[in-house]
Amino acid sequence: KQASNLKTTKQFLTERLQNGDSVIHIMYINDIAVGFTQLYPLWSSVSMQPMYLLNDLFVDTNYRSKGIGEALINRCKQLCKEENNKGLAIQTAFDNPAQNLYKRLGFKKDTDLHFFWMNE
């Protein structure tokens, strides 16, 4: 639900890649990028384990309902297994219909209370 801004998006992604701040998986069909995920590394001080925040999941509208989102999420889960991470968190809007996909893929809704301070 964000407005598109190619210039700032390109700058943001370039900085993430140059700084090693995130992991991006891109799905291609016939050399066309049809979807991607972006993961941000986090640490749990309670379990003393690394984990990822899946902050971006996008599938081109022309390729939705074809298993691309599921394949991308499964790749992220596989990365967590390979790196022996605690798990994978997803930050999403409360009304995002993709929550059905997340539940189907074994994600549990976090019932802990979350707070967020916004620097305005």
C-alpha positions as CSV (number, residue, x, y, z in Angstrom):
1,K,0.0,0.0,0.0
2,Q,3.0,2.3,-0.5
3,A,3.4,4.7,-3.4
4,S,6.1,3.6,-5.9
5,N,9.3,5.7,-6.1
6,L,11.9,4.0,-8.3
7,K,14.7,6.5,-7.5
8,T,14.5,6.1,-3.7
9,T,13.8,2.4,-4.0
10,K,16.9,1.8,-6.1
11,Q,19.0,3.9,-3.7
12,F,17.6,2.0,-0.7
13,L,18.2,-1.5,-2.2
14,T,21.7,-0.5,-3.4
15,E,22.6,0.6,0.2
16,R,21.2,-2.6,1.7
17,L,23.2,-4.8,-0.7
18,Q,26.4,-2.7,-0.4
19,N,26.2,-2.8,3.4
20,G,25.1,-6.4,3.6
21,D,22.1,-5.3,5.6
22,S,19.6,-7.7,4.0
23,V,19.2,-10.9,2.1
24,I,17.1,-10.7,-1.1
25,H,15.7,-13.7,-2.9
26,I,14.2,-13.1,-6.4
27,M,12.0,-15.6,-8.4
28,Y,12.4,-15.6,-12.1
29,I,10.2,-17.2,-14.8
30,N,11.7,-17.2,-18.3
31,D,14.2,-14.5,-17.2
32,I,11.4,-12.2,-15.9
33,A,11.5,-11.3,-12.2
34,V,8.1,-12.2,-10.9
35,G,8.6,-11.9,-7.1
36,F,11.0,-11.3,-4.3
37,T,11.6,-11.4,-0.6
38,Q,13.8,-9.3,1.6
39,L,15.1,-10.5,4.9
40,Y,16.7,-8.5,7.7
41,P,18.9,-10.2,10.2
42,L,18.0,-9.9,13.9
43,W,19.2,-11.4,17.1
44,S,17.2,-12.7,20.0
45,S,18.9,-11.9,23.3
46,V,16.6,-14.3,25.1
47,S,17.5,-17.4,23.1
48,M,20.9,-16.0,22.0
49,Q,20.2,-17.0,18.4
50,P,20.0,-15.2,15.1
51,M,16.8,-14.9,13.2
52,Y,15.4,-13.1,10.2
53,L,12.6,-10.6,9.7
54,L,10.8,-11.1,6.4
55,N,9.8,-7.5,5.8
56,D,9.1,-7.7,2.1
57,L,7.3,-10.3,0.1
58,F,6.1,-9.2,-3.3
59,V,4.7,-11.2,-6.2
60,D,3.8,-9.5,-9.5
61,T,0.0,-9.4,-9.9
62,N,0.2,-11.3,-13.2
63,Y,1.9,-14.2,-11.4
64,R,-0.1,-14.5,-8.2
65,S,-1.8,-17.8,-7.1
66,K,0.9,-19.8,-8.9
67,G,2.9,-20.8,-5.8
68,I,5.5,-18.1,-6.2
69,G,5.0,-16.6,-2.7
70,E,5.0,-20.1,-1.2
71,A,8.3,-20.9,-3.0
72,L,9.9,-17.7,-1.9
73,I,8.9,-18.2,1.8
74,N,10.0,-21.8,1.7
75,R,13.4,-20.6,0.4
76,C,13.6,-18.2,3.4
77,K,12.7,-21.0,5.8
78,Q,15.4,-23.2,4.2
79,L,18.0,-20.4,4.7
80,C,17.0,-20.3,8.4
81,K,17.6,-24.0,8.7
82,E,20.9,-23.9,6.9
83,E,22.1,-21.1,9.2
84,N,20.6,-22.8,12.3
85,N,18.5,-19.6,13.0
86,K,15.8,-19.4,15.7
87,G,13.2,-18.7,13.0
88,L,11.6,-16.3,10.7
89,A,9.4,-13.3,11.7
90,I,7.0,-11.6,9.3
91,Q,5.9,-8.0,9.7
92,T,2.7,-7.4,7.8
93,A,-0.5,-5.3,7.9
94,F,-3.3,-6.6,10.1
95,D,-5.6,-6.9,7.0
96,N,-3.0,-8.4,4.6
97,P,-4.7,-11.4,2.8
98,A,-1.3,-13.1,2.6
99,Q,-1.8,-14.1,6.3
100,N,-3.7,-17.1,5.0
101,L,-0.5,-18.2,3.2
102,Y,1.6,-17.6,6.3
103,K,-0.7,-19.7,8.4
104,R,-0.7,-22.5,5.8
105,L,3.1,-22.5,5.8
106,G,3.3,-23.1,9.6
107,F,3.6,-19.5,10.9
108,K,1.8,-18.8,14.2
109,K,0.3,-15.4,15.0
110,D,2.4,-13.8,17.8
111,T,0.1,-13.1,20.7
112,D,2.8,-11.0,22.6
113,L,2.1,-7.3,22.9
114,H,4.1,-5.2,20.5
115,F,4.9,-1.6,20.8
116,F,6.3,0.8,18.2
117,W,7.6,4.3,18.7
118,M,7.6,6.5,15.6
119,N,10.1,9.3,15.3
120,E,8.0,12.1,13.9
